[in-house]
Amino acid sequence: MLSDSIQRLKRHYGYFMGTILIATVGSSVINRILNMFSPANDQLNTFITSVNETMTPDQLVQFSQDFFKAQYTGVGGLIALITMILSVFLRIMQRRSYFQKLNFPEMRIADSAFFHTSPVKIITLPIKSFFANVLGWIAGFLLLFVSGLIFFQLSQYGNTASLVFVLIFMLLALALSVFLVPISYLIAYDVEGKYNFWATFTKSLTVAKNNFGRIAKSLIVILLIFIVFFILIGLLGFVMMDGVGAIVTVGLLGLLTIIGLIFWVGPLVEVYMAQTLNHIFNREY
């Protein structure tokens, strides 16, 4: 599956990068334009002009409270909500465009979901995504909370008990990810609107249960891709260190890391996961 994903990415690189560019630039432009009208900007400008060495901690706390209120309540809260809805919609369209290309190789960006989706979906899809994912977020929060309490207790029994718990936690996190990942992809795949938010959640659980091993394998492969990538970056830095110096090496490695993640590793793992779930959804949808 990974080798096939690499071949598909190479063959249709322009299409996949184009969808990523549309979603990323679109979200950035939307965020920049809408934030121009946010009351939080006035709070931030006031803080920048008045900040000095004599500012007390109480004044910093007060500013933080005022900035939070301006950003997430009233007009600022409405702007933040609209920004989030539009960004989530673009993300869903990005994944839907992946599925279109995987199922219809002749698909062009001009014919993709970005330009052929009802405007009503701009509101309904993000809302469905939120309610379908909220139960997963609650489960994840509970897992982290309970894990933190258990880790605190086991840490008193030495390093071995803590290590065992960390391994168990990693397995639980992997299992939780297997059940949560299909949710957002199913929303993108469901062009016909066959499932509401509750049906999306339950169908995703069924898909994850029936294909647990396959989805878990894909997640592990993605993790290994990132690990290998950063190991290679580290080895390259070790080789370059003596030749060009520490500062130049760090700068070059940072640049290479960003370029590698944006233009190859990031798109590869996106296409790989989309292809894995596309095979599953084609059979179980």
N, C-alpha and C positions, 0 to 999 in steps of 0.2 A: 504493500500500500504506500509506503514512504517513497520508494523509487518511482512509483507511478505518479505520485504527487509532485515529485521533483520534475518529472518529464512534462506534466501538465503545466506547471508553473513556468518552465522554460519556453514551452510552446505558446502559451497565452500570457506571457509576462506583461505585455502592455495593457491587456484587459484587467488583470488582477491589480496591477499597480494603479491603473486609472480609477478603479472603484475605491481603493484605499485613499487615493488623493482626493476624490470627490468628498468622501465622508470626513476626512481629516481637515481639509481646507474649509469645507462647508461648516463644520462645527466651530472651527476657529473664527471664521468670519461672523457667524451668528453670535457667538459669545462676545466678540469685540463690539459689534454694532449695538446689541442690546445692553451691554454694560455701560455704554455711553449715556444711557438714560437712567441708570441705577443711582439712587440716593447715596449708595455706599461710596461712590466716587467723591462726593463732597466731603464725606467723613475722612477719606484717605488723603485728599488734598489738604484738608485742614491739619491733619496729623503731620504731614510732610513739612508744611510751612512752620509749624509750631514746635517740632521736635528739637530738643536740645539736651545738653548734659544735665541740666537741673530738673528734668522731668522726673517726677516721683513714680514709684511702682503703682501707687493708687491711681495716678493719672493714666498710666499705661493700661491698667485694668479697666478703667472707665472707658477709655477709647475702644478697647476690645469689645466691650459690651455694646457700645453705641454702633460700632461697625457691624457687629453681628445682627443687631436689630435692623439696621438699614439694609443689610444684604438679604435677610431672609424673612422679613415681615413687611406688610404693606405693599407698596409699589415694587420695592426691591425683591420681595419674596415672589411676586407675580412674574417679574422679569426672570428670576432664577428658575422658576417652574417652566416658563416658556422655553428658556434655553435648554433645560434638561430634556423636555419633550422632543424638541427638534433634533438634539444631538442623538438621543436614543433612536429616533426614527431613522436618521441617516445610518446609524450602525446596523439597524435591522435591514435596511435596503442594501447595505454592503454585503451582508451575509446572503440575502436573497439573490443578489447578483452572482455570488459565488455558485449557488445551487443552479442558477440558470445556465451558467457557462459549463458546469460539470455535466448537466443533463442535455444541453444543446450547444455543442462546441462551436456552432456557427454564430452564436449570439454575439452581438456587438454592444458596446457601451451605450450607444444611442438607443438601442432597443431594450436595455436592461430595466430593472425595476425602478431605478432612480427616476426615469422619465416616463414610466407607464404605470403609475400607481395612483389611485384615487386620492385627492387631497383630504378626504375624510379620514383616511388611514393615518394621516399625520398625527391625529389625536388618538384614535382608537388603538393603534398598534402599541405605542408607548404605554398606554394605560393597561392594556392586556399584559404587556411585558412586566410592568410593575407588580400587578396583583399575582401573576403567575410565579414571579421570583420571590415575593415577599416571604412566603412560607419557607423557602430555602434559606433566605437570609436569617430568619428567626432560628432555624435549625443550626446554621453555622455559628450564630452568636451563642446559642446555648452550648454548643460543642466547645467553643473557645472558653466560655466561662467555667464550665464544669472541668475542662482540662486544666485550666489554671489552678483551680482549687486542689485537684488531685496532685498536680505537680508540686504545689507548695507542701502538701503532706508528705509525698514520697521523697522530696529533697532532704528531709530530716533523716532518711534511712541510708544515705550514702549515694555515691555516683552510679552504682550498678542499677539501683531501683529507678533512678532518674533516667538513665539510658533506656531501660526497658519501656518506661512510660513514653519517652520521645518516639520510640519505634512504633508503639501502639497508636500514638496520636497521629503519626504520619500515615498509618494504614487507615485510620478513621477519616482523616482529611481526604485521602484518595477516594475512599468509598463515597464520602459526601459529594466530592467533585463529580464522580461518575453520575450521580443522580441529579445534580444541578446543571451540568453543562448542556444536556440536551434541551433544556427549557427554551433558552433564547434561540437556539438553532431551529427548533420546531416552529417557533413563531415566525421565523424567517421563511421556513419551508412551506408553511401553510398558506399558500397564495389564495386558495379558495375560501379561507376563513371558516374552515370546517370545525375548528375547536374554539370555544370561549376560554377565558383565563383558567377556569377550574378544570375543564377538560384538557387543556394544554398541560397543566401541572400533573394530572393523573396519568395522561398518556405518556408524558416524559418519564414518569416513574416506571411505567410498564416497559417502555423501551429500554431504560437503563437496567431494569431487572433481567430482561430477556437477553441483553447484550452486554452484561456487566464486564466480562473478560475482555471483549473487544474494545470497549470504551476505555477501560482501565489501561490496557496495553497502549492505546494511542496517547493517553495522558503521560504515561511513563516515557514513551518515545519522545514526546515533546520536551519533557524535563531533561532527558539525556541530550537532546539537540542543544539546549541552552548550556548545559554543563560542558559539553565538548567545545562549543563555541567560545566560552569564556576561558577554558583551558588553553585553547589555541591562541587566544589573545594574550594570556599570561605568558606562554612560551615565547611568543613573538617579542613581548616586552623584555623578557629575560635576555634574549639574543641581542636586542637593540640597545640595551642599557649601557654596555661598555662603549659602543660606537658613537652615540649621539648625546649621551647625558640623560640624567633623570628627568629634568623638566621637559625637554623635547620629547622624550619617550612617552611620558604621561600624556602630553598633549596629542601626540600622534595616535596613541592607543585609544584615547577617548574619542577622537575623530573616527578611527576605524571601527570602533564599537558601535557608534551611532549609525554610521553608513551601513555596516553589516546587519544591524537589527532592522533598520528601516527598509533596506532594499533587497534583503534576501531572507534572513532568519525569520523575521516577523511574518512576511507574506507566506513563507513556506509552512510554518506551523498553522497559520490560518487556513490555507488550502488543504493541508493534511487533515485537520480536524473536520473541516467541512466535507471533505470527500468520505471520511469514515462515516459520518452521520448521514450523508447522502445515500450511501449504500444501505444503511439501516432503514432510513425513512422510506426509500423506494420499495422496500419489502413490507414494512409495517404500517405505512400511512393509511 
